[in-house]
Amino acid sequence: MRASRGFWGATAVVATAALLLTACGGGGSGDDKGSGAVDANASVSVYGTEPENSLIPANTNELGGSKALKPVFSALVGYKSDTAEPYNLMAESITTTDSKVFDIKIKKGWKFHDGTEVKAKNFVDAWNYSANGKNGMQNASFFEQIQGYDEISAKEPAVKEMSGLKVVNDYEFQATLKGPFSVFATKIGYLAFAPLPDKFFADPEAFAKAPIGNGPLKFVSRTPNQNMKLTRFDEYQGEDKVKFKDLEVRIYTSQETAYQDLLSNRLDFMEALPPAAKAGGKYKTDLGERLVEGKLLGISALALPYYVPGYNNLDLRKAISLAIDREQIVKTVMNDTYAPADGYVSRGIEGYRPGVCEFCKFDPVKAKEFFAKSGYTGKLTIASNADGGRKEPLVAACNSIKNALGVECDFVPATDFGQWRSIVNNRQLTGMGRSDWSADYPSIENYLNPRYKSTGSSNDSTYNNPAVDALLTQADQTADKAAAIKLYQQAEDLIAKDLPQIPVWEEKGVGGKSNRLKTVKLDFGRLADYSSIEVAAK
Amino acid sequence: MPQYILRRLLQLIPVFFGTTFLIYALVWAVPGDPFAGKCGQVACPPAYIEMMTAKFNLDDSIFVQYFKYLGNLFTGDWGETFNGVSVGELIGNAYPVTVRLALIAVAIEAIIGLSAGILTGLRGKGFLDNLVLMSTTFLISIPVFVTAIVLQIVLGSELGIIDASVSEDATIGELIVPGIALGSLSMAYIARLTRTSIAENRHADYVRTAVAKGQPRSRVVGVHLLRNSVIPVLTFIGTDIGALMGGAIVTEGVFNINGIGGLIFRGIQNREGATVTGVVVLLVMVYLLVSLIVDLLYAVLDPRIRYD
């Protein structure tokens, strides 16, 4: 038995040692609040998810990838984190007289992370590559306003360049659009419009594994499913410089685990909270002063497709909209992480007016009247993907409709977002459907054109009103910003009368930070505004 | 013996083709467009969908797709995920962590389970027996994700003994608590199995003979009794290693461990056939090899067992 006893002994030693190791690992994080000084050499970790696509700006449109790429690239225009107001970032000036030809001058002396200077051709080449159908970039359609897009976006394009893009000199280029589009100067702040260095074109695939940008942070390394590491680019010229050194985007499989890490200060920032933390408003007591609130630009609505029998009925639309008790649902089901919507545009957007949707108030009496007038019989349904906390508020909306109208209402789940979008895109809805929208860039235009123009890319209810189309087109072509906004508002008024979609609520954006962070702001697209992060010095 | 091993290894070939084809077909034949939700609320540009369809051979019939996949596999190319990461690299990153986690779980369940089983099996009814009986019943009745989350919250957030998530290095020390969560269920089974087996064999003739020959108790228990009683337990542990590799999905998710379990989970979620098939091929191999090793160990423990 000697051998056997030795074995047990050894195991005991290993086990004890291992337990001690674990204990050591746990201690680390303390509650240093610091005296107000900022630690410029600190490292910061943020919650992340695995990017869905390759790390190329024009191929990234979801949160996971954006978190890592946005700080690596700086576009011509940036958006202020508080107001979402656009300002010239890489652009020296963007001038136009007719909203059709844009003359863009870029700032001198900006460098890519590989040391080469950012020149006008880096923008032009990047845009041409991204729009090229052969390259199959996800965000190709962002370039659709530019002259020559139709030719280059074909499957086998005969051209390599859009006719609308011209390099004037190293620091100036010209973009000519198909027609006037007043919002273009705001739109080009979107990630897809970022410049690409010459190295990219030599080997895009290698580039996607280690992107080289011109932003405040440069790419260091990436372990798939684990993390992405970035570090400060010291030669960065822009005003959105970061005040820390290293950034780790840590990939989590579960939000709950990330939240546990956040509470114990092992993770510095999360831009969203798990359902368990939201339940009963638990996050408010959990986080206290560490709560970070933002102003997201996005809106949740119910699409009532015109192709579903019985739904092409204005009285029914009014009845349903009046029957939803938004205040109550936002408070009890969503625990104040959302606010009731009262129009087709988010509150933070220039051109927003309160109360545009007159039927977005809860009024069961009037709802019942309209419902009787509609003559609708049968039951109502609301469909959506059921994951990610989508189901609960919609079930509550259904109940609210049921109680107010005395009609059956069911929630119809789809398994995941992919299946859900293929139902909507293939026009296979059999009742109402969730139709949420997050703004790509802060402009009233981005809320209306994609969703309510008859040719809109996200027109889930197949809405078609020639008067609205005409107003939107006219607004696009109006160079004067204030005048354009007026026209967009007129279009919104018409939409509010037709109720193709019923606005329900807007997400506020609720996140949390660790004790280490003095400040952090949430931008309109639900990303941390990295330039606002300050780490307290120890 | 060598013949037996060879035969067992040859059996791997049809199993390999069968499982990989089944998995490949199941993953890619799921109805619905894998690229439908890729571009958010907006439908993806046709050029993107065409490029991806061509890249993953989705226009071919499932058989052609499968053979193209196999062809690549034999040249060492495991394929790519939708976001352009090589599956081989993913598996290479994830495997060591999962192996470590599984070994820790097996060590924990074997050490604690066997000792509890032996102790209670030898002593028979009494306080200790009741205690083990109750605690194992308790462990068996709660699902792994509950064990994992309770351990994480109590030891992590409440007491601060461990970190709520495992860091990128995934050291042995960090993996102990996840290992306990992962192995807890099997630990209970092993304790039960050992206890029954020992209790049965305790009164067997060969034990009585050994005792009658005047051998010391430690030798009677350690050599005669344990050696015979441990065979069913060994089978269990053997198959459990395979199960732990794949079954770590929940535990790896809770403790945010970048292992094989998480890889499968994400692969299924994103409908990434290449990832899922690749990982499952490996799991099948592990399963088959471990069960081969277990079978061979039988002969060592019980010389009466012969292979032909």
Interface residues (C-beta under 8 A of the other chain):
Chain A: M1 S4 T11 A15 A18 L19 L20 L21 T22 A23 C24 G25 G26 G27 E50 P51 E52 N53 S54 L55 N61 E62 G65 G133 K134 N135 G136 M137 Q138 A140 S141 S153 K155 E205 A208 K209 T223 P224 N225 Q226 N227 I251 Y252 T253 S254 E256 T257 A258 Q260 D261 L263 S264 R266 D416 F417 G418 Q419 W420 R421 S422 N425 S435 D436 W437 S438 P450 S457 S458 D460
Chain B: G32 D33 P34 F35 A36 G37 K38 C39 G40 Q41 V42 A43 C44 P45 P46 A47 Y48 I49 E50 M51 M52 T81 F82 N83 G84 V85 E89 L90 N93 A94 A107 I111 I149 Q152 I153 G156 S157 G160 I161 I162 D163 A164 S165 S167 E168 T171 I172 G173 E174 I176 V177 S218 R219 G222 E252 G253 V254 F255 N256 N258 G262 L263 F265 R266 Q269 N270 R271
